[in-house]
Amino acid sequence: MKKYTVIYERGKRNWSAYLPDLPGCVATGKTRPIVVRRIKEAVALHIESLRFHGEAVPPPTTEAGVLRLSA
């Protein structure tokens, strides 16, 4: 099982998500739970499409962390 980093961004009216290691694989939704469900579906379809077209599935290489700064 591969583990890809997902970036979730909150906008003024919605959420978005993307995977740096899978260019073009994005999702949006009104709430975070909706965008989580949609990005999972998008990843499955994205990988299926890559394989169908004989393209390599990029390996996960991106890592994310949280940096806490004092005020």
Backbone as numpy.savetxt, mean C-alpha at the origin, in Angstrom:
# Nx Ny Nz CAx CAy CAz Cx Cy Cz
5.40 -16.06 2.86 4.56 -14.87 2.86 5.45 -13.63 2.86
5.17 -12.73 1.93 5.92 -11.48 1.85 5.22 -10.41 2.67
6.00 -9.51 3.24 5.45 -8.40 4.00 5.87 -7.09 3.34
4.90 -6.36 2.84 5.15 -5.08 2.19 4.77 -3.94 3.12
5.54 -2.87 3.05 5.22 -1.66 3.81 4.11 -0.90 3.11
3.09 -0.52 3.86 1.98 0.27 3.34 2.03 1.63 4.01
1.92 2.68 3.21 1.86 4.04 3.74 0.40 4.49 3.71
-0.11 4.88 4.88 -1.47 5.40 4.99 -1.37 6.90 5.22
-2.14 7.66 4.46 -2.15 9.12 4.62 -3.58 9.60 4.81
-3.74 10.45 5.82 -5.06 11.01 6.09 -5.18 12.36 5.39
-6.23 12.51 4.60 -6.51 13.78 3.94 -7.61 14.52 4.67
-8.04 15.63 4.11 -9.11 16.41 4.73 -10.43 15.65 4.75
-10.68 14.84 3.70 -11.97 14.16 3.61 -11.86 12.65 3.41
-10.65 12.12 3.32 -10.51 10.69 3.06 -9.14 10.19 3.50
-8.94 8.91 3.29 -7.65 8.27 3.53 -7.14 7.73 2.20
-5.82 7.62 2.09 -5.23 6.97 0.93 -4.13 6.03 1.42
-3.79 5.09 0.56 -2.74 4.12 0.90 -1.98 3.76 -0.36
-0.69 3.51 -0.19 0.13 3.04 -1.31 1.29 2.22 -0.78
1.87 1.43 -1.66 3.02 0.60 -1.31 4.21 1.06 -2.15
5.25 1.60 -1.52 6.41 2.07 -2.28 7.04 0.99 -3.15
6.95 -0.26 -2.74 7.57 -1.35 -3.49 6.70 -1.87 -4.63
5.45 -1.42 -4.71 4.56 -1.81 -5.80 4.03 -0.55 -6.47
4.85 0.09 -7.30 4.43 1.35 -7.93 3.10 1.20 -8.66
2.24 2.19 -8.46 0.93 2.18 -9.10 -0.15 1.49 -8.32
0.21 0.86 -7.23 -0.78 0.17 -6.40 -1.23 1.13 -5.30
-2.44 1.66 -5.46 -2.96 2.67 -4.53 -4.43 2.38 -4.23
-4.92 2.98 -3.16 -6.33 2.88 -2.81 -6.72 4.11 -2.01
-8.00 4.44 -2.06 -8.54 5.53 -1.25 -9.84 5.07 -0.60
-10.22 5.76 0.45 -11.47 5.44 1.12 -11.83 6.53 2.11
-13.09 6.59 2.47 -13.56 7.62 3.39 -12.99 7.44 4.80
-12.78 6.18 5.20 -12.24 5.90 6.53 -11.01 5.00 6.40
-10.23 4.93 7.46 -9.06 4.06 7.40 -9.44 2.58 7.24
-10.43 2.07 7.96 -10.80 0.66 7.74 -11.19 0.37 6.28
-11.86 1.32 5.65 -12.22 1.12 4.25 -10.97 1.07 3.38
-10.04 1.99 3.60 -8.83 2.01 2.76 -7.95 0.79 3.04
-7.96 0.27 4.25 -7.20 -0.95 4.55 -7.77 -2.11 3.74
-9.08 -2.24 3.72 -9.70 -3.31 2.94 -9.40 -3.14 1.45
-9.50 -1.92 0.97 -9.28 -1.67 -0.45 -7.83 -1.87 -0.88
-6.88 -1.51 -0.04 -5.48 -1.69 -0.43 -5.13 -3.18 -0.45
-5.72 -3.96 0.44 -5.50 -5.41 0.39 -6.00 -5.98 -0.93
-7.19 -5.54 -1.35 -7.74 -5.99 -2.63 -6.86 -5.52 -3.79
-6.39 -4.27 -3.71 -5.56 -3.71 -4.77 -4.24 -4.47 -4.91
-3.65 -4.83 -3.79 -2.38 -5.58 -3.84 -2.60 -6.93 -4.50
-3.65 -7.62 -4.12 -3.92 -8.94 -4.71 -4.10 -8.82 -6.22
-4.86 -7.84 -6.67 -5.10 -7.65 -8.10 -3.83 -7.20 -8.82
-3.06 -6.35 -8.18 -1.81 -5.85 -8.77 -0.83 -7.01 -9.01
-0.65 -7.83 -8.00 0.27 -8.97 -8.12 -0.26 -9.97 -9.16
-1.55 -10.21 -9.15 -2.15 -11.11 -10.14 -1.89 -10.59 -11.56
-2.04 -9.30 -11.76 -1.81 -8.70 -13.07 -0.34 -8.80 -13.49
0.57 -8.55 -12.56 2.00 -8.68 -12.88 2.31 -10.10 -13.34
1.83 -11.07 -12.61 2.09 -12.47 -12.96 1.45 -12.84 -14.30
0.23 -12.39 -14.52 -0.49 -12.68 -15.77 0.29 -12.16 -16.97
0.91 -10.99 -16.81 1.67 -10.38 -17.90 3.13 -10.82 -17.93
3.49 -11.80 -17.10 4.84 -12.33 -17.10 5.88 -11.41 -16.50
5.44 -10.47 -15.70 6.36 -9.53 -15.06 6.72 -10.03 -13.66
7.90 -9.67 -13.23 8.35 -10.06 -11.89 7.61 -9.24 -10.82
7.32 -9.89 -9.73 6.73 -9.20 -8.59 7.89 -8.64 -7.77
7.94 -7.31 -7.62 9.06 -6.72 -6.88 9.11 -7.22 -5.44
10.30 -7.49 -4.95 10.41 -7.92 -3.56 10.19 -6.74 -2.61
9.73 -7.02 -1.42 9.59 -5.93 -0.44 10.97 -5.48 0.03
11.23 -4.19 -0.07 12.52 -3.65 0.38 12.36 -2.44 1.31
11.19 -1.82 1.26 10.97 -0.59 2.03 10.60 -0.93 3.47
11.16 -0.16 4.39 10.81 -0.27 5.80 10.38 1.11 6.28
9.52 1.15 7.27 9.06 2.41 7.82 9.25 2.40 9.33
9.35 3.56 9.88 9.50 3.68 11.31 8.80 4.95 11.77
8.75 5.11 13.06 8.15 6.30 13.65 9.24 7.03 14.42
9.36 8.30 14.13 10.34 9.14 14.82 9.59 10.09 15.72
9.79 9.97 17.01 9.09 10.85 17.96 10.02 12.01 18.31
9.49 13.21 18.16 10.24 14.42 18.46 9.60 15.15 19.64
10.42 15.67 20.49 9.86 16.45 21.59 9.60 17.87 21.09
8.58 18.48 21.64 8.17 19.82 21.18 9.15 20.88 21.56
